[in-house]
Amino acid sequence: MKELFSKDKWSFLFYTISHPADGFYEIRHRNRGSVAISILLVILFSLSFSINRIGASFVVNDVDPRFVDALDELTSVLVLFGLICVSNWSITCLMQGEGRMKDIAIAVGYSMLPATVCFAVGTIFSQFVAADEGAFYWMIVAIGIAYTLIMMLIGIMQVHHYTLGKTLVTIFLTFVAMFIIIFIVLLFFDLINQVYSFFYSIYQELIFRA
C-alpha cells in the first residue's frame, strides 16, 4: 500500500511515459515500478473508457448510456489485464524471456496511462465540438490508443530483453495463449456444469422414488 503513496514511484511513472525504453529497462533491472500503481492505472483506464461511452457528446458518440454498465466493464478490463499477463508470462517462459510476472503487469498497466488521459480529454473536448469537427476528437482518442500500444510493445521488448521481431512473435503467441486459456476455462466450467447436472438428476430421481 505504501507504493501508492511513494513520490518516487509516481515520478518514475511519468518518466516512463516520456522515456519508455529507459523506464521499462529500469523497471526490470532496478525494481523501479509498482504493481499497485499498475493495477490502479488499469482501473482508471476502465473508468475513463466507461465515462467516455456515457458522457461523450452525441456528435461523436452513438452509445446509449442506459446500456453502459461501468462495473461490468471494469470486471472485463481487469480479467483481460490478468489474462494478458498470464498468457505473456506463459509464452515468454518457453522463449527465454527475462521478465517476471510482476514486470509484465507493470509494463501493461503503465502503458494504459496515455489512453486513459486521451479518453478523458476526448470526453471533455467532445462537449465543445460541432458536427464537422468530430475528426479532432477521434484524433485525440487515436493518439492515446496508439501511444498505449507503442508503450506496451516497448515494455514487453524491454522487460524480456527481446528484439523487435521476437517481441512481435511473442505478442502473437500471447493472443494464441489467451484463446487457449479461455477455451480451457470454458471447457472446465462446462465439465463442472455437466457433473452438477448429473448429480442433481440422481438427487431428483432419489427424491422421486422416495
N, C-alpha and C positions, 0 to 999 in steps of 0.2 A: 504493500500500500504506500510505503514511503516513496516508491518510484514515481507515483503520480504527482507528488509534490516536490520532486527534485528539480531544482532550477537547471542543473547540468543536463539532465535527461531531456528536458523540454528545449533547451537551447540547442542541443545536439540534433533534435528532430528537425528544426528549421535549417540547421547546417546541412543535414542530409538532403532536404528538399532542394537546396541550391547547389549542392555538390554531391550528387547521388553516388558516383563511383567511389569517391573517398569516404563518404559517410557509411556506405554499406560495408566497405572494407574494414573500417573501424568497428562496426557492429560485430563483425565476425571475429576479428582478431584481438579486439581490446574491450569487448563487452560494453560498448557504449550505449546500446539500445535498451529498450524496456518493453517487455511483453505486456505489462499492464497498460502502458500508453498505446501500444499497438491495438489491443482489443478495444480500448476506448475510442480510437480513431475509426475502427470498423463500425462501432455503434453510431458514432457521429455521422459517418457516411450514410448509413441506413436511414437515420433521421432526416438528413439533408435531402436524400432521394425521395423519401415519403412526403416531406414538406413541399418539395418541388412538384410532385404529382398532384398534391392537394391545392397548393397555393399559387402556382404559376398562372399567369393570365390566360384567359380563353383564346387569346390571339395565337399563342404558341402551344397551348395545352388542350387536348380534347378528352382528357381523362375525367370521368365523373367522380368527384371527391367522395361521394357516398359509398363507392365500392373500393376505396383505398383503406386497407387495414394496416396501420403502421406497425402493430405488434407482430402480425404475421410476416410482414416484410422484414422486420428486424430478426425474427427467428430464422427466416430463409437465408438472410445475409450471413448470420453467424454460423449456420450449418454449412453454407458454401465456403466460408472462410476456413472452417475446420477441415472440410473435405479437401480443399486445395492444399493446405499444409500437410495433411496426412499423405495425400497422393504424391505430392512432390517429394516428400521425405522418403517414401517407399521406393520411388523410382531412382532417386539420387543415391540411395544406399547401394543399389545394384550397379551404379555408374561412377563409383569412386568420388561421389560428391563430398565436399568437406563440411557443408553446412549442417548444423544441428536443427532439430525441430524448432527450437527457440529462435534461431536465426531466420528460418523460413517465415515463421509467424511475424517476426518484427519487420522483415522485408516486405511482406504482403500488406501488413497493417499500415506501415509508414507510407506506402505507395498510395493509399486511399486519400491522403490529405488533399492533393490537387483537385481531385474530382469532387470531394466534399465541399471545398471552398467555391469551386465554379458552379456547382448546383445551387448553393446558397446565393451567390452573386447573381446567377441567372434568374432565380426566383424573384429577387428584388428588381432586377433590371426589366423583367417581363411586364411589370406593372406600369411601365412608362413607355413601352414601345407601341408604335402604330402597326397596322396590318402589314405594311410593306417594309417594316424594319425587323421582322422576325429573324432574318438571317444573322443579325448581330447576336441575338440570344443563342441560336444554335452554334455560332462560332465560339461563344464563351463555354458552352457545355462541351463542345468537341475538343477544345484546348485542354480542359480539365481531364477528360477521359483519356486523351492521347498522352498527356504527361504522366498520368497514373500508369498506363500500360508501359510506357518507356521506363519509368522508375521501377516497375515490377520486373521488367526484363533485366535491367542493370542489377537490381537487387539479387535476383536468382543467380545471375552470372558471377557476381562478386562473392556471395556467401559460399558458393560451391567451387569457386576458382575455375570456372569453365570458360571456354572460348564462346564466341557468339553463335557459331554453328552448333556446338554441342548444347548450348542453352536452348536454342530453338527446338532441337530434337527432344530435349528433356521436357520442355513445355508441352509439346505434342503428346509425349508419352504420359505426362501428368494428366491430361484430359482423358486419355485412354484408361488410365488407372482409376480416375474418378467414375467413369461409366461402369467399370468392373466392380468397384466398391458399391455403387448404387445398386447394381444388379444383384450382388451377393446379399446386401441388406434386404432388398425386396424379396429375394428368394427365402431368406431366413424368416422374415415376418409371415410370408405365405405358408411356410412349413409350420410355424407356431400356430397359425390360424387353423390349419388343417388338423393338427394334433388336438387343439382345443375343441374343434368341431367333432372329432372322433370320440373324445371322452365325454363330451356333452351329449352326444347321441346315445352313448351307452348309459349315461346317467338318466336320460329321459326314458329309455327302454326299461331300465330297472324300476323307475317310478311308475311307469305304466303297468308293468307286470305285478307290482306290489298292490 
